Amino acid sequence: MTSISTDDIFNLDHPKNFANGKWNRLVLLSSNDPYHLLVERHFQTGWVHPHKSKPQVQAVFKILSTSESLKKYERYRAKVAVHPKVAHKKVPGNERLLFHGTARCCLLAEDSSRVRLCNLPECYLCCVIRSSFEVQRCGTRNKFRRFGTGIYTSECSSKADDYSCNKSDDANFRVMLANRVVVGKARKQQENAEHLTEPPKGYHSVIGKPGLELNYPETVVYDNDAIRPAFLIVYGTPEASEKKDPKRLRNFITTLFNTPIAS
């Protein structure tokens, strides 16, 4: 499984990220940046739905979080990492990079200048980037909770795409979060367990296995500090966007790769 080691690259408060502007939570990665290449490869290999055409990745942004938020995540990961069933894992806490799709009401990341978060309460994307995930918001958009009240992610980008949506008619592309998730010791589950509010005793997460109730795998964690957003992927079919507004698409591509991040 692909994973990301924790270091200062995600820290909003670290001096090397100051150049991006105090209020900017997104940093555009160049197309040859190692993290861009890793995330794009993971996105493409995770696109497995046969009826969905594989989209083109237009851009990858790194997401910056506060020191306080990252410290909570690191403390949780360290606690999980010493569990007897997890300590042997190559990656501390059995951390994995997993996808999550949600609603975007603004035009965040639509081009390289749009890196400021909006304040719309219904823009779940900006809410997650600003304050990370909250278990209590589970079911806000989708009432069915296959494995109970938790935070849902998937190794399949094409599955996360089912939950990604644009509320703005001016959006040309779709966006998806790639997240660091402390999976720890996972309970493999095939049958629905809608009653869960925490993982089964002795486990840190639930992984839904395809078979009886599920077509594609998903991973659920039940602690806010078990997950942090790490990257924002901008993707879509250029042909479809060009039909909608050819001038806007050309301007997007030009701006994306030639304009520095606004500060």
Backbone as numpy.savetxt, mean C-alpha at the origin, in Angstrom:
# Nx Ny Nz CAx CAy CAz Cx Cy Cz
8.98 -14.26 -0.49 8.15 -13.06 -0.49 9.03 -11.80 -0.49
8.57 -10.76 -1.18 9.30 -9.51 -1.20 9.07 -8.78 0.11
10.12 -8.15 0.63 9.99 -7.39 1.86 10.89 -6.17 1.77
10.71 -5.23 2.69 11.48 -4.01 2.74 12.08 -3.88 4.13
13.37 -3.67 4.22 13.99 -3.49 5.52 13.68 -2.08 6.01
13.52 -1.95 7.31 13.20 -0.66 7.90 14.46 0.17 8.08
14.45 1.37 7.54 15.53 2.31 7.80 14.98 3.71 7.63
15.86 4.71 7.56 15.41 6.08 7.57 14.80 6.56 6.26
14.78 5.77 5.24 14.27 6.27 3.96 12.80 6.62 4.03
12.07 6.08 5.01 10.64 6.36 5.13 10.34 7.42 6.19
11.37 8.00 6.78 11.19 8.90 7.92 11.04 10.35 7.47
9.87 10.90 7.70 9.59 12.28 7.34 10.51 13.24 8.07
10.92 12.87 9.28 11.69 13.77 10.13 13.20 13.64 9.95
13.63 12.76 9.06 15.06 12.60 8.86 15.59 13.72 7.96
16.77 14.27 8.27 17.30 15.40 7.49 17.39 15.14 5.98
17.66 13.91 5.58 17.82 13.66 4.15 16.49 13.77 3.39
15.39 13.82 4.13 14.08 13.99 3.49 13.56 15.42 3.59
14.31 16.31 4.23 13.85 17.68 4.40 13.69 18.41 3.08
14.51 18.05 2.10 14.48 18.76 0.81 13.13 18.60 0.11
12.37 17.62 0.52 11.08 17.37 -0.13 9.97 18.28 0.39
10.28 19.07 1.42 9.26 19.94 1.98 8.65 19.32 3.22
8.45 20.12 4.24 7.99 19.61 5.53 6.64 18.90 5.43
5.77 19.38 4.53 4.41 18.84 4.49 4.22 17.80 3.39
5.25 17.54 2.61 5.12 16.58 1.53 5.35 15.16 2.05
4.40 14.30 1.83 4.51 12.92 2.28 4.96 11.98 1.17
5.05 12.48 -0.05 5.41 11.63 -1.19 6.70 12.11 -1.83
7.53 11.15 -2.21 8.77 11.44 -2.93 8.80 10.58 -4.18
8.85 11.22 -5.33 8.88 10.49 -6.59 10.21 9.77 -6.74
10.17 8.48 -7.03 11.38 7.70 -7.26 11.67 7.64 -8.75
12.93 7.78 -9.11 13.31 7.69 -10.52 13.07 6.27 -11.01
12.91 6.13 -12.30 12.56 4.82 -12.87 13.67 3.79 -12.68
14.90 4.24 -12.41 16.01 3.29 -12.18 16.38 3.17 -10.71
15.57 3.78 -9.83 15.81 3.64 -8.40 15.56 2.18 -7.99
16.42 1.60 -7.16 16.24 0.18 -6.76 14.88 -0.11 -6.15
14.34 0.82 -5.36 13.03 0.60 -4.76 11.93 0.69 -5.80
12.07 1.60 -6.75 11.09 1.66 -7.84 11.08 0.34 -8.60
12.24 -0.17 -8.92 12.33 -1.42 -9.68 11.74 -2.58 -8.89
12.04 -2.62 -7.58 11.51 -3.70 -6.74 9.98 -3.65 -6.68
9.43 -2.47 -6.44 7.99 -2.33 -6.29 7.28 -2.62 -7.62
7.85 -2.11 -8.71 7.23 -2.35 -10.01 7.25 -3.84 -10.35
8.35 -4.50 -10.08 8.44 -5.95 -10.35 7.42 -6.71 -9.50
7.30 -6.34 -8.25 6.36 -7.00 -7.34 4.92 -6.77 -7.81
4.64 -5.56 -8.27 3.31 -5.22 -8.78 2.98 -6.06 -10.01
3.92 -6.16 -10.93 3.67 -6.89 -12.18 3.52 -8.39 -11.95
4.37 -8.96 -11.10 4.26 -10.40 -10.83 3.02 -10.72 -10.00
2.52 -9.73 -9.25 1.33 -9.93 -8.44 0.03 -9.73 -9.20
0.13 -9.33 -10.47 -1.08 -9.12 -11.28 -1.44 -10.46 -11.92
-2.35 -11.20 -11.30 -2.58 -12.58 -11.68 -3.99 -12.88 -12.18
-4.90 -11.91 -12.11 -6.26 -12.15 -12.61 -6.22 -12.33 -14.13
-6.64 -13.46 -14.64 -6.52 -13.71 -16.08 -7.40 -12.81 -16.95
-8.51 -12.32 -16.39 -9.43 -11.49 -17.19 -9.06 -10.02 -17.16
-8.02 -9.66 -16.42 -7.60 -8.27 -16.32 -6.30 -8.05 -17.10
-6.31 -7.09 -18.00 -5.08 -6.75 -18.72 -4.07 -6.15 -17.76
-2.82 -6.55 -17.87 -1.79 -6.05 -16.96 -1.50 -4.58 -17.29
-1.69 -3.67 -16.34 -1.49 -2.24 -16.61 -0.03 -1.84 -16.54
0.24 -0.68 -17.06 1.60 -0.14 -17.03 1.78 0.71 -15.77
2.91 0.54 -15.10 3.22 1.38 -13.95 3.76 2.71 -14.47
3.08 3.79 -14.09 3.47 5.12 -14.56 4.47 5.79 -13.62
4.35 5.52 -12.33 5.24 6.15 -11.34 5.15 5.41 -10.03
6.21 5.53 -9.23 6.23 4.99 -7.86 6.71 6.10 -6.94
5.93 6.37 -5.91 6.29 7.37 -4.91 6.63 6.66 -3.60
7.66 7.13 -2.93 7.95 6.67 -1.57 7.09 7.48 -0.61
6.53 6.81 0.39 5.68 7.47 1.39 6.48 7.73 2.65
6.44 8.96 3.13 7.15 9.34 4.35 6.18 9.34 5.53
6.64 8.77 6.64 5.85 8.74 7.87 6.63 9.42 8.98
5.94 9.83 10.03 6.61 10.50 11.15 7.45 9.52 11.95
8.40 10.05 12.68 9.23 9.22 13.55 8.38 8.45 14.56
7.40 9.13 15.12 6.53 8.49 16.12 5.81 7.29 15.53
5.28 7.45 14.32 4.56 6.36 13.67 5.49 5.19 13.37
6.67 5.48 12.87 7.61 4.42 12.53 8.13 3.69 13.77
8.31 4.42 14.86 8.79 3.80 16.10 7.77 2.79 16.63
6.49 3.12 16.54 5.45 2.18 16.98 5.48 0.91 16.14
5.65 1.10 14.86 5.72 -0.05 13.95 6.95 -0.90 14.26
8.09 -0.26 14.46 9.32 -0.99 14.73 9.27 -1.73 16.06
8.62 -1.12 17.06 8.48 -1.80 18.36 7.61 -3.04 18.21
6.53 -2.91 17.47 5.65 -4.06 17.25 6.40 -5.15 16.49
7.12 -4.78 15.47 7.85 -5.76 14.68 8.91 -6.48 15.52
9.60 -5.73 16.38 10.61 -6.32 17.24 9.99 -7.32 18.21
8.80 -7.01 18.72 8.11 -7.91 19.64 7.74 -9.22 18.94
7.24 -9.10 17.72 6.84 -10.28 16.95 8.08 -11.09 16.55
9.16 -10.40 16.26 10.36 -11.06 15.73 10.97 -12.07 16.69
10.74 -11.92 18.00 11.34 -12.83 18.97 10.43 -14.03 19.28
9.26 -14.07 18.66 8.37 -15.21 18.86 9.07 -16.48 18.36
8.99 -17.58 19.11 9.71 -18.81 18.72 9.43 -19.29 17.30
8.22 -19.04 16.80 7.86 -19.50 15.46 8.22 -18.49 14.37
8.77 -17.36 14.80 9.09 -16.29 13.85 10.58 -15.96 13.85
11.26 -16.26 14.97 12.64 -15.85 15.15 13.58 -16.37 14.06
13.24 -17.50 13.44 14.11 -18.08 12.42 13.92 -17.44 11.05
12.94 -16.57 10.89 12.68 -15.95 9.60 13.84 -15.04 9.20
14.15 -15.02 7.92 15.23 -14.18 7.42 14.92 -12.70 7.59
13.65 -12.35 7.44 13.23 -10.96 7.59 12.57 -10.79 8.95
13.04 -9.85 9.78 12.47 -9.68 11.12 10.96 -9.53 11.10
10.30 -10.30 11.98 8.85 -10.21 12.08 8.10 -10.82 10.91
8.84 -11.49 10.02 8.23 -12.01 8.79 7.52 -10.88 8.05
8.23 -9.76 7.91 7.68 -8.58 7.23 7.58 -8.82 5.74
6.44 -8.40 5.16 6.22 -8.58 3.73 5.68 -7.30 3.11
5.87 -7.19 1.83 5.34 -6.06 1.08 4.05 -6.50 0.40
2.93 -5.92 0.85 1.61 -6.35 0.39 0.79 -5.16 -0.08
-0.16 -5.42 -0.95 -0.91 -4.36 -1.62 -2.26 -4.09 -0.94
-2.70 -2.84 -1.09 -4.00 -2.42 -0.57 -4.57 -1.36 -1.50
-5.80 -1.57 -1.95 -6.48 -0.58 -2.78 -7.53 0.15 -1.97
-7.69 1.45 -2.22 -8.67 2.23 -1.49 -9.15 3.38 -2.36
-9.99 4.23 -1.80 -10.59 5.33 -2.55 -9.71 6.58 -2.51
-9.57 7.22 -3.67 -8.88 8.51 -3.78 -9.90 9.54 -4.26
-10.10 10.59 -3.48 -11.07 11.62 -3.84 -10.41 12.85 -4.46
-9.09 12.95 -4.32 -8.35 14.08 -4.85 -7.52 13.61 -6.05
-6.51 14.39 -6.42 -5.63 14.03 -7.52 -4.21 13.80 -7.03
-4.08 13.33 -5.81 -2.76 13.04 -5.26 -1.99 12.09 -6.17
-0.75 12.47 -6.51 0.17 11.66 -7.32 -0.23 11.59 -8.79
-1.22 12.35 -9.19 -1.61 12.34 -10.60 -0.48 12.87 -11.48
0.33 13.77 -10.93 1.59 14.15 -11.56 2.57 14.48 -10.44
3.82 14.78 -10.78 4.86 14.91 -9.76 4.69 16.12 -8.86
3.85 17.08 -9.25 3.64 18.26 -8.42 2.55 18.04 -7.37
1.78 16.99 -7.51 0.66 16.75 -6.60 1.09 15.80 -5.49
1.78 16.36 -4.50 2.31 15.54 -3.41 1.77 15.97 -2.04
0.87 16.95 -2.04 0.25 17.39 -0.78 -1.03 16.61 -0.53
-1.19 16.14 0.68 -2.39 15.39 1.03 -3.59 16.33 1.14
-4.75 15.84 0.73 -5.97 16.63 0.88 -6.54 16.42 2.28
-7.55 17.20 2.62 -8.17 17.10 3.95 -9.58 16.55 3.90
-9.93 15.94 2.78 -11.27 15.37 2.67 -11.38 14.10 3.51
-12.31 14.05 4.45 -12.42 12.86 5.31 -12.78 11.60 4.53
-13.43 11.75 3.36 -13.80 10.59 2.57 -12.68 10.12 1.64
-11.56 10.85 1.63 -10.40 10.42 0.83 -9.56 9.47 1.67
-9.89 8.19 1.60 -9.22 7.21 2.44 -7.73 7.11 2.13
-7.35 7.36 0.88 -5.94 7.29 0.51 -5.13 8.29 1.32
-5.55 9.55 1.34 -4.81 10.57 2.08 -4.84 10.31 3.58
-5.96 9.79 4.07 -6.07 9.46 5.49 -5.05 8.40 5.88
-4.89 7.38 5.03 -3.94 6.31 5.33 -2.50 6.82 5.27
-2.19 7.61 4.26 -0.83 8.13 4.14 -0.50 9.06 5.30
-1.48 9.82 5.74 -1.25 10.77 6.84 -1.11 10.06 8.19
-1.98 9.10 8.47 -2.04 8.52 9.82 -1.95 7.00 9.84
-1.65 6.38 8.71 -1.57 4.93 8.57 -2.97 4.31 8.70
-3.02 3.00 8.85 -4.28 2.27 8.86 -4.87 2.21 10.27
-6.19 2.06 10.32 -6.90 1.91 11.59 -7.88 0.75 11.48
-7.74 -0.20 12.38 -8.62 -1.37 12.38 -10.08 -0.95 12.49
-10.35 0.08 13.27 -11.74 0.50 13.51 -12.44 0.99 12.24
-11.66 1.28 11.20 -12.26 1.73 9.94 -12.56 0.55 9.01
-12.26 -0.64 9.47 -12.56 -1.83 8.67 -14.06 -1.89 8.38
-14.40 -2.10 7.11 -15.80 -2.21 6.74 -16.45 -0.89 6.41
-15.67 0.21 6.42 -16.25 1.51 6.09 -16.81 1.52 4.68
-16.08 0.90 3.75 -16.54 0.85 2.35 -17.15 -0.49 2.00
-16.60 -1.56 2.54 -17.06 -2.91 2.20 -17.51 -3.61 3.48
-18.78 -3.83 3.60 -19.35 -4.34 4.85 -18.98 -5.80 5.12
-18.74 -6.57 4.06 -18.42 -7.98 4.26 -16.98 -8.11 4.76
-16.79 -8.80 5.88 -15.48 -8.97 6.48 -15.19 -10.47 6.58
-14.57 -10.97 5.55 -14.38 -12.43 5.44 -13.66 -13.02 6.64
-12.63 -12.31 7.10 -11.87 -12.79 8.25 -11.96 -11.81 9.42
-13.13 -11.22 9.57 -13.39 -10.37 10.71 -12.91 -8.94 10.54
-12.81 -8.27 11.69 -12.46 -6.85 11.71 -10.95 -6.70 11.78
-10.37 -6.37 10.64 -8.92 -6.23 10.56 -8.54 -5.37 9.37
-7.26 -5.32 9.08 -6.73 -4.55 7.96 -6.33 -5.54 6.87
-6.93 -5.41 5.71 -6.79 -6.40 4.64 -5.78 -5.96 3.59
-4.91 -6.88 3.22 -3.94 -6.65 2.15 -3.84 -7.92 1.32
-3.11 -7.85 0.22 -2.94 -9.03 -0.62 -1.60 -8.99 -1.33
-1.04 -10.15 -1.58 0.16 -10.24 -2.40 -0.18 -10.07 -3.88
-1.47 -10.11 -4.21 -1.94 -9.97 -5.58 -2.35 -8.52 -5.85
-1.58 -7.83 -6.65 -1.91 -6.45 -6.99 -3.24 -6.38 -7.73
-3.53 -7.39 -8.53 -4.78 -7.39 -9.29 -5.99 -7.55 -8.37
-5.81 -8.16 -7.21 -6.90 -8.25 -6.23 -7.09 -6.91 -5.54
-5.98 -6.28 -5.13 -6.08 -4.97 -4.50 -6.70 -3.95 -5.45
-6.48 -4.13 -6.74 -7.05 -3.23 -7.74 -8.57 -3.22 -7.68
-9.17 -4.33 -7.25 -10.64 -4.39 -7.14 -11.18 -3.34 -6.17
-10.34 -2.91 -5.23 -10.78 -1.98 -4.19 -10.26 -0.56 -4.41
-9.47 -0.39 -5.47 -8.95 0.94 -5.80 -9.96 1.68 -6.66
-10.26 2.93 -6.29 -11.22 3.69 -7.11 -10.92 5.18 -7.03
-11.22 5.87 -8.10 -11.10 7.32 -8.17 -12.47 7.96 -8.02
-12.58 8.90 -7.11 -13.83 9.64 -6.94 -13.85 10.91 -7.78
-12.68 11.31 -8.26 -12.59 12.51 -9.08 -12.65 12.14 -10.56
-13.47 12.84 -11.31 -13.58 12.61 -12.75 -12.35 13.08 -13.50
-11.51 13.88 -12.84 -10.31 14.41 -13.49 -9.12 13.46 -13.40
-9.25 12.37 -12.68 -8.15 11.43 -12.53 -7.99 10.60 -13.80
-6.75 10.49 -14.27 -6.46 9.70 -15.46 -5.94 8.30 -15.13
-5.35 8.17 -13.95 -4.73 6.90 -13.59 -5.24 6.40 -12.25
-4.94 5.17 -11.95 -5.33 4.56 -10.69 -4.12 4.54 -9.76
-4.37 4.39 -8.47 -3.28 4.33 -7.50 -3.51 3.17 -6.54
-2.42 2.67 -6.00 -2.47 1.54 -5.08 -1.34 1.68 -4.07
-1.61 1.28 -2.84 -0.59 1.31 -1.79 0.15 -0.02 -1.73
1.47 0.07 -1.60 2.29 -1.10 -1.26 2.77 -0.87 0.18
2.52 -1.84 1.05 2.69 -1.64 2.49 3.63 -2.64 3.11
4.36 -2.18 4.12 5.14 -3.10 4.95 4.19 -3.70 5.99
4.13 -5.02 6.02 3.19 -5.70 6.92 3.95 -6.73 7.75
3.81 -6.66 9.06 4.39 -7.65 9.96 3.42 -8.82 10.02
3.73 -9.85 9.28 2.85 -11.02 9.19 3.05 -11.95 10.38
4.31 -12.03 10.87 4.59 -12.89 12.02 4.22 -14.34 11.74
3.64 -15.00 12.72 3.12 -16.36 12.55 1.69 -16.25 12.04
1.48 -16.72 10.83 0.17 -16.56 10.20 -0.66 -17.83 10.27
-1.93 -17.65 10.58 -2.89 -18.74 10.54 -3.44 -18.86 9.12
-3.22 -20.00 8.48 -3.74 -20.23 7.13 -5.20 -20.64 7.25
-6.07 -19.90 6.59 -7.50 -20.08 6.75 -8.17 -20.22 5.39
-8.98 -21.25 5.23 -9.74 -21.42 3.99 -11.21 -21.05 4.14
-11.75 -21.31 5.31 -13.15 -20.99 5.56 -13.30 -19.58 6.12
-14.41 -18.95 5.84 -14.68 -17.62 6.37 -14.69 -17.65 7.89
-14.24 -16.53 8.49 -14.23 -16.38 9.95 -14.60 -14.93 10.27
-15.84 -14.58 10.00 -16.29 -13.19 10.09 -16.33 -12.67 11.53
-16.22 -13.56 12.50 -16.33 -13.17 13.90 -15.01 -12.63 14.47
-13.91 -12.82 13.77 -12.59 -12.47 14.32 -12.43 -10.97 14.56
-11.90 -10.63 15.72 -11.50 -9.25 16.02 -10.01 -9.20 16.37
-9.40 -10.38 16.42 -7.97 -10.52 16.66 -7.55 -11.85 16.06
-6.27 -12.06 15.83 -5.87 -13.34 15.25 -6.10 -14.47 16.24
-6.26 -15.69 15.76 -6.41 -16.83 16.67 -5.22 -16.90 17.65
-5.45 -17.47 18.81 -4.44 -17.52 19.84 -3.15 -18.17 19.32
-2.04 -17.51 19.59 -0.74 -18.02 19.15 -0.32 -17.53 17.77
-1.17 -16.72 17.12 -0.87 -16.22 15.77 -0.87 -14.69 15.77
-0.26 -14.14 14.72 -0.19 -12.68 14.58 -1.04 -12.16 13.43
-1.45 -13.03 12.54 -2.22 -12.62 11.37 -2.99 -13.81 10.82
-3.82 -13.53 9.84 -4.55 -14.58 9.13 -4.28 -14.44 7.65
-3.93 -15.54 7.00 -3.77 -15.56 5.55 -4.89 -16.41 4.96
-5.71 -15.76 4.15 -6.78 -16.49 3.49 -6.24 -17.26 2.30
-6.43 -18.57 2.32 -5.95 -19.42 1.24 -7.06 -19.65 0.20
-6.72 -19.53 -1.06 -7.72 -19.80 -2.11 -8.23 -21.24 -2.01
-9.48 -21.40 -2.34 -10.06 -22.74 -2.28 -11.55 -22.69 -2.06
-11.95 -22.91 -0.82 -13.38 -23.02 -0.50 -14.13 -21.71 -0.67
-13.61 -20.64 -0.08 -14.34 -19.38 -0.05 -13.65 -18.26 -0.82
-12.42 -18.48 -1.22 -11.59 -17.39 -1.72 -10.90 -17.80 -3.02
-10.83 -16.88 -3.96 -10.17 -17.16 -5.24 -8.70 -16.74 -5.25
-8.38 -15.69 -4.47 -7.02 -15.17 -4.43 -6.65 -14.88 -2.98
-5.38 -15.05 -2.62 -4.98 -14.91 -1.22 -5.09 -13.48 -0.70
-5.33 -13.37 0.60 -5.30 -12.08 1.27 -4.76 -12.26 2.67
-4.14 -11.21 3.18 -3.53 -11.25 4.51 -4.20 -10.20 5.38
-4.57 -10.60 6.60 -5.27 -9.70 7.52 -4.47 -9.57 8.81
-4.25 -8.33 9.24 -3.65 -8.08 10.55 -4.67 -7.32 11.39
-4.54 -7.43 12.71 -5.57 -6.92 13.61 -5.03 -5.89 14.59
-3.82 -5.43 14.33 -3.17 -4.42 15.16 -2.74 -3.27 14.27
-3.08 -2.04 14.64 -2.73 -0.88 13.82 -1.24 -0.78 13.55
-0.43 -1.23 14.49 1.02 -1.08 14.36 1.67 -2.23 13.60
0.86 -3.12 13.04 1.41 -4.23 12.25 1.60 -3.85 10.79
1.26 -2.62 10.43 1.30 -2.22 9.02 1.61 -0.74 8.89
2.39 -0.40 7.86 2.63 0.99 7.50 2.68 1.11 5.98
2.05 2.16 5.42 2.16 2.38 3.98 3.59 2.74 3.63
4.11 2.19 2.53 5.50 2.42 2.15 5.65 3.07 0.78
4.82 2.65 -0.17 4.92 3.19 -1.53 3.52 3.41 -2.10
3.43 4.39 -2.98 2.21 4.63 -3.74 2.52 4.39 -5.21
1.77 3.49 -5.81 1.97 3.11 -7.20 0.91 3.79 -8.06
1.35 4.49 -9.09 0.45 5.10 -10.06 0.46 4.21 -11.29
-0.69 3.77 -11.73 -0.72 2.81 -12.83 -1.97 3.02 -13.68
-1.96 2.42 -14.83 -3.11 2.51 -15.71 -2.71 2.26 -17.15
-3.70 2.13 -18.00 -3.46 1.89 -19.41 -3.39 3.22 -20.13
-2.23 3.59 -20.65 -2.10 4.89 -21.31 -3.10 5.10 -22.43
-3.40 4.03 -23.18 -4.33 4.17 -24.30 -5.70 4.62 -23.80
-6.15 4.03 -22.68 -7.46 4.40 -22.13 -7.47 5.84 -21.67
-6.39 6.28 -21.04 -6.32 7.65 -20.55 -6.22 8.63 -21.71
-5.51 8.25 -22.76 -5.34 9.13 -23.89 -6.68 9.36 -24.59
-7.51 8.32 -24.67 -8.83 8.48 -25.29 -9.67 9.46 -24.48
-9.48 9.42 -23.16 -10.26 10.31 -22.30 -9.82 11.76 -22.46
-8.52 12.00 -22.47 -7.99 13.35 -22.58 -6.54 13.26 -23.04
-6.26 13.24 -24.34 -4.90 13.04 -24.85 -3.93 14.11 -24.38
-4.37 15.37 -24.31 -3.47 16.44 -23.89 -3.05 16.26 -22.45
-4.02 15.87 -21.59 -3.72 15.69 -20.16 -2.73 14.56 -19.96
-2.86 13.48 -20.72 -1.93 12.36 -20.59 -0.53 12.78 -20.97
-0.39 13.49 -22.10 0.94 13.91 -22.53 1.56 14.86 -21.51
0.74 15.76 -20.96 1.25 16.67 -19.95 1.68 15.92 -18.69
0.89 14.87 -18.34 1.23 14.07 -17.16 2.59 13.41 -17.31
2.81 12.75 -18.45 4.07 12.04 -18.67 5.23 13.02 -18.69
5.05 14.17 -19.36 6.11 15.17 -19.43 6.44 15.71 -18.05
5.40 16.07 -17.30 5.61 16.63 -15.97 6.23 15.63 -15.03
5.78 14.40 -15.11 6.20 13.37 -14.17 7.69 13.15 -14.18
8.30 13.16 -15.36 9.71 12.81 -15.45 10.64 14.01 -15.66
10.08 15.22 -15.72 10.93 16.37 -15.96 10.80 17.47 -14.93
9.80 17.38 -14.07 9.58 18.42 -13.08 10.01 17.92 -11.71
10.85 18.69 -10.99 11.25 18.25 -9.65 10.08 18.28 -8.69
10.18 17.50 -7.62 9.12 17.47 -6.61 8.93 18.86 -6.01
7.70 19.29 -5.89 7.41 20.59 -5.29 7.76 20.57 -3.82
8.28 21.68 -3.30 8.64 21.76 -1.88 7.96 22.94 -1.22
